[in-house]
Amino acid sequence: MKRVGLLGGSFNPAHAGHRHISLEALRRLDLDEVWWLVSPQNPLKPAAGMAPLAARLASAEAVARHPRIRATAIEAKLGTRYAIDTVTALQKRYPASRFIWLAGADILPELHRWHRWRDLLARVPIAVLARPRYMGAAMRSPAMAWGRRWRHSERAAAQWANWLLPAIVVLATPANPLSATALRTLDPHWADRFVD
């Protein structure tokens, strides 16, 4: 049974922070691979300022630089828009794999706005990886208030494939303050390096 972490996002652009939490997840969750799901268009983010999918995927491939981190635009191929639909399709397509959703702590405060988010947590465990400045809001979020009763100990994180669902684990990871927003501010034309 292959153990796969799913890290969804815009990757606008991808950066070392994405790689950092992926490496932590590989180690702490005893994963075989991490798949970066480069979203065609996040339903909760404006299209304005979003680089083309090809540029974002190319930036993810350039940053991943690890044989067990795979950047993919599989949501575009599957025709899925929401995480719940993507996970459902992946579970059908890869029945010999077990999936866990990886989320930076900055995602948790908005998780309750995701389409059918409770169904997502009923389909896959979620691992929340610490990000500077976001842990307080993450722990007070509506999603954590709902999911707290199914929270597992960080010490048992590598056992996630055996947990009953829903299940959530919070991993205290070394801080990495990088953000795509800050990188776009520093280099608004970053995508030009990745388009023909």
C-alpha positions as CSV (number, residue, x, y, z in Angstrom):
1,M,0.0,0.0,0.0
2,K,1.6,3.3,-1.1
3,R,1.3,6.1,1.4
4,V,0.8,9.5,-0.3
5,G,0.5,13.0,1.0
6,L,-1.6,15.4,-1.0
7,L,-0.6,19.1,-0.9
8,G,-3.1,21.2,-2.8
9,G,-2.6,24.8,-3.7
10,S,-2.2,27.5,-6.3
11,F,1.6,27.4,-6.2
12,N,1.6,31.0,-7.4
13,P,4.6,30.6,-7.3
14,A,5.9,27.4,-5.7
15,H,8.6,28.1,-3.1
16,A,10.9,26.5,-0.5
17,G,8.2,26.6,2.1
18,H,6.1,24.1,0.1
19,R,9.2,21.9,-0.2
20,H,9.9,22.3,3.5
21,I,6.5,21.1,4.7
22,S,6.6,18.3,2.1
23,L,10.0,17.0,3.4
24,E,8.6,17.2,7.0
25,A,5.5,15.3,6.0
26,L,7.6,12.6,4.2
27,R,9.6,12.0,7.4
28,R,7.0,12.5,10.1
29,L,4.1,10.7,8.4
30,D,6.3,8.0,6.9
31,L,5.1,8.8,3.4
32,D,6.2,7.1,0.2
33,E,5.5,10.3,-1.9
34,V,4.0,13.8,-1.7
35,W,1.9,14.9,-4.6
36,W,1.7,18.7,-5.2
37,L,-1.8,19.3,-6.7
38,V,-1.3,22.5,-8.6
39,S,-4.9,23.8,-8.9
40,P,-6.2,25.1,-12.2
41,Q,-8.0,27.8,-10.2
42,N,-8.7,27.8,-6.5
43,P,-12.5,28.5,-6.1
44,L,-11.7,30.8,-3.1
45,K,-9.1,32.9,-4.8
46,P,-9.5,35.5,-7.5
47,A,-8.4,34.7,-11.0
48,A,-6.8,38.2,-11.2
49,G,-3.1,37.9,-10.5
50,M,-3.1,34.1,-11.0
51,A,-0.3,33.0,-13.3
52,P,-1.2,30.5,-16.0
53,L,-1.3,26.9,-14.9
54,A,1.6,25.9,-17.0
55,A,3.8,28.5,-15.3
56,R,2.7,27.5,-11.8
57,L,3.3,23.8,-12.6
58,A,6.7,24.6,-14.0
59,S,7.6,26.5,-10.9
60,A,6.5,23.6,-8.7
61,E,8.6,21.2,-10.7
62,A,11.6,23.4,-10.4
63,V,11.2,23.8,-6.6
64,A,10.3,20.2,-5.7
65,R,13.8,18.8,-6.5
66,H,13.2,15.5,-4.7
67,P,12.5,12.1,-6.2
68,R,9.5,11.6,-3.8
69,I,7.8,14.9,-4.4
70,R,5.8,15.0,-7.5
71,A,4.3,18.2,-8.9
72,T,1.2,17.5,-10.9
73,A,-1.8,19.2,-12.6
74,I,-3.9,16.1,-12.2
75,E,-7.0,18.2,-11.2
76,A,-7.0,19.6,-14.7
77,K,-6.9,16.1,-16.1
78,L,-9.6,14.8,-13.8
79,G,-11.7,17.9,-14.3
80,T,-12.2,18.4,-10.6
81,R,-12.5,21.8,-8.9
82,Y,-13.0,21.0,-5.3
83,A,-10.7,19.0,-2.9
84,I,-13.4,16.5,-2.0
85,D,-14.0,15.7,-5.7
86,T,-10.2,15.4,-6.3
87,V,-9.7,13.0,-3.4
88,T,-12.7,10.9,-4.4
89,A,-11.4,10.6,-7.9
90,L,-7.8,9.8,-6.7
91,Q,-9.1,7.1,-4.4
92,K,-11.0,5.5,-7.3
93,R,-8.1,5.8,-9.7
94,Y,-5.4,4.6,-7.2
95,P,-7.1,2.0,-5.0
96,A,-3.7,0.6,-3.8
97,S,-2.8,4.0,-2.3
98,R,-3.7,5.6,1.0
99,F,-3.9,9.4,1.0
100,I,-3.6,12.0,3.6
101,W,-4.3,15.7,3.0
102,L,-1.5,18.0,3.9
103,A,-2.3,21.6,4.9
104,G,-0.2,24.4,6.2
105,A,-1.7,26.0,9.3
106,D,-2.7,29.1,7.2
107,I,-5.3,26.9,5.4
108,L,-7.1,25.7,8.6
109,P,-8.8,29.0,9.4
110,E,-10.5,28.9,5.9
111,L,-11.2,25.2,5.7
112,H,-14.8,25.6,6.8
113,R,-15.4,27.6,3.6
114,W,-14.3,24.7,1.4
115,H,-17.0,22.9,-0.6
116,R,-18.2,19.8,1.5
117,W,-15.2,20.2,3.9
118,R,-16.7,17.8,6.4
119,D,-17.0,15.1,3.7
120,L,-13.3,15.7,2.8
121,L,-12.3,15.0,6.4
122,A,-14.5,11.9,6.4
123,R,-12.6,10.6,3.3
124,V,-9.0,11.3,4.2
125,P,-7.1,12.2,7.4
126,I,-5.6,15.7,7.5
127,A,-2.2,16.7,8.7
128,V,-1.8,20.3,9.7
129,L,1.8,21.5,9.4
130,A,2.8,24.6,11.5
131,R,3.4,27.9,9.8
132,P,4.6,31.0,11.6
133,R,1.9,33.4,12.8
134,Y,-1.0,31.1,11.9
135,M,-1.1,28.5,14.6
136,G,-3.4,30.6,17.0
137,A,-6.0,31.2,14.3
138,A,-5.7,27.6,13.1
139,M,-6.4,26.1,16.6
140,R,-9.4,28.5,17.0
141,S,-10.8,27.8,13.6
142,P,-14.3,26.4,13.0
143,A,-12.8,23.4,11.3
144,M,-10.6,22.6,14.3
145,A,-13.5,23.2,16.7
146,W,-15.4,20.6,14.7
147,G,-12.5,18.2,14.2
148,R,-10.8,18.5,17.7
149,R,-12.6,15.4,19.0
150,W,-10.8,13.4,16.2
151,R,-7.4,14.8,16.8
152,H,-4.5,12.3,17.2
153,S,-1.3,12.7,19.0
154,E,1.7,14.0,17.1
155,R,3.6,11.0,18.5
156,A,1.3,8.7,16.6
157,A,1.5,10.6,13.3
158,A,3.2,7.8,11.4
159,Q,0.2,5.5,12.2
160,W,-2.3,7.7,10.2
161,A,-3.1,5.0,7.6
162,N,-4.7,2.9,10.4
163,W,-6.9,5.7,11.9
164,L,-10.7,5.7,11.7
165,L,-12.0,8.8,9.9
166,P,-12.4,11.7,10.5
167,A,-8.9,12.1,11.8
168,I,-6.6,15.1,12.2
169,V,-3.0,15.6,13.4
170,V,-1.2,18.8,14.0
171,L,2.6,18.6,13.4
172,A,4.9,21.2,15.0
173,T,7.5,21.6,12.3
174,P,10.4,24.0,12.1
175,A,9.3,27.4,11.0
176,N,9.7,28.5,7.4
177,P,8.3,32.0,6.9
178,L,8.2,32.0,3.0
179,S,4.9,32.8,1.3
180,A,3.8,33.1,-2.3
181,T,2.3,36.5,-1.6
182,A,5.6,37.9,-0.4
183,L,7.4,36.3,-3.4
184,R,4.9,37.9,-5.9
185,T,5.4,41.3,-4.2
186,L,9.2,41.0,-4.6
187,D,9.0,39.6,-8.2
188,P,5.6,40.4,-9.8
189,H,6.9,39.0,-13.2
190,W,8.1,35.6,-11.8
191,A,5.9,33.6,-14.2
192,D,7.7,35.0,-17.2
193,R,10.6,32.7,-16.4
194,F,8.4,29.6,-16.9
195,V,6.5,30.4,-20.1
196,D,7.7,29.9,-23.6
